[in-house]
Amino acid sequence: MKNIPRKIYLQENEIPKVWYNIVPDMPEKQAPFIHPGKLKPVELEDLLPVFCEELAKQELDETTRYFEIPEEVREYYKTFRPSPLVRAYNLEKELKTPAKIYYKFEGNNTSGSHKLNSAAAQVYYCKKQGLTKLTTETGAGQWGTALAMACAYFEMDLTVYMVKVSFEQKPFRKAVIQTYGANVIASPSDTTDIGKKILAQNPGTGGSLGCAISEAIEAAVKTDNCRYVLGSVLNHVLLHQSVIGLETKAAFEKIDEYPDIIIGCTGGGSNSGGLMTPFIKDKLDKKQSPYFILAEPVSCPSFTRGKFTYDFCDTGNITPLAKMYTVGNGYIPSANHAGGLRFHGMSPIMSKLYHDKIIDEARAEEQTSVFEAATLFAKCETILPAPESSHAIRVAIDEALKCRETGEAKTILFGLSGTGYFDMNAYEQFMDKTMTDHIPTDEELEAGFASIPKFPGIE
Ligand SMILES: *Cc1c(COP(=O)(O)O)cnc(C)c1O
């Protein structure tokens, strides 16, 4: 038996020098974004009023397999990377499983999640273009924090439209974002036309990610020297997040192991995409055939019950149309659902890979069962996991328990995308048993699907 250490660390100089773009290797590419006015695929100049040029180019790039990570970004990465790959010995023992469980831990920075990987890159390119201001939205707050951190480091002004329920329920999250110097506005707000319109229609609304996106884009377009940045879903975000999977592969090489099963939680698909795409390349190259599982909440079941079709990325319907698995841009997940997996859509790349069965499976998990897994994991492995990440933990535990039944010693890898210190309300609800599992009815899903736009010839 090999003596594998609990933590498999890389050296600082082993932080990847490139990001991996899977698009050139996809047997069939994801469908292009469609401009909702022109009803034609989005071109570079369509994106430039909203996005920084280099990021827009990365977004549309279907031929460059590897992008060099700028030295300045690698320097910043060194403050929180390489992140450890951890062998979950204690969890294995607790589960009495012959399976070997590994997790890649991305929560070891103040934002508490993988989102800093892309925030650093995006802010760097915006700065390089000479921009001075950025806008974005944040739901659970991790992206807002990550971006505020990167903006403080690269010296950029930032306005964060924070979904009103989070703004009210997570005052400390807001305070962290402000500590890093960003301006936080509860969304919907009266600072934008779309915000005013949504407030007029629904004065008591707690807001949604889709609505905050609409406000952030409007503010970016109306402000000089300002652009909008997004923390998930888009191709360039998956590109930056590939640093997760590339490091994981390098760490596995050191111990001469390779995962049989790879699990990631999916809100917009960026941490799972970042973890999986370098391994998907091995599958496409017919070198390895790991089994890929995506974990999502039953309350926002984009992959497992959604439609694979063109939809807007925001409630205000001002973004390009993306072909993706979606429960509809007007879908409202149940209010008590914890965590940041509430986005209605999904990365077009991950959607296509799943649709083409290159990603094998998606599973929807119920909230209480996710928190059971989270609590067990916290006790065994000492890290308090984010509710989002705990969807992946749930699936990993279930797979390890299957191994206990069959006696197979499979190697299971999951992405531990972040920590849950700001989610203690949800942990409390779980402990005092007020947490409920809302499985949306078909009628509720139909109401969401009804918001999916219909344009002639586009589906
Ligand atoms: C934002 C977030 C997610 C979900 O976003 P993806 O783009 O799907 O990765 C998952 N886990 C954590 C900790 C997050 O902050």
The ligand as a MOL file (V3000), in Angstrom:
LIG
                    3D

  0  0  0     0  0            999 V3000
M  V30 BEGIN CTAB
M  V30 COUNTS 15 15 0 0 0
M  V30 BEGIN ATOM
M  V30 1 C -20.5700 30.6550 -6.0660 0
M  V30 2 C -20.2680 29.3810 -5.4310 0
M  V30 3 C -20.6630 28.1640 -6.0250 0
M  V30 4 C -21.5050 28.0790 -7.2530 0
M  V30 5 O -20.9870 28.6820 -8.4010 0
M  V30 6 P -20.3280 27.8910 -9.5830 0
M  V30 7 O -20.1010 28.8970 -10.6300 0
M  V30 8 O -21.2780 26.8110 -10.0120 0
M  V30 9 O -19.0660 27.3270 -9.0740 0
M  V30 10 C -20.2990 26.9890 -5.4180 0
M  V30 11 N -19.6030 26.9790 -4.2630 0
M  V30 12 C -19.2150 28.1270 -3.6680 0
M  V30 13 C -18.4690 28.0490 -2.3800 0
M  V30 14 C -19.5290 29.3560 -4.2230 0
M  V30 15 O -19.1490 30.4740 -3.6400 0
M  V30 END ATOM
M  V30 BEGIN BOND
M  V30 1 1 1 2
M  V30 2 1 2 3
M  V30 3 2 2 14
M  V30 4 1 3 4
M  V30 5 2 3 10
M  V30 6 1 4 5
M  V30 7 1 5 6
M  V30 8 2 6 7
M  V30 9 1 6 8
M  V30 10 1 6 9
M  V30 11 1 10 11
M  V30 12 2 11 12
M  V30 13 1 12 13
M  V30 14 1 12 14
M  V30 15 1 14 15
M  V30 END BOND
M  V30 END CTAB
M  END
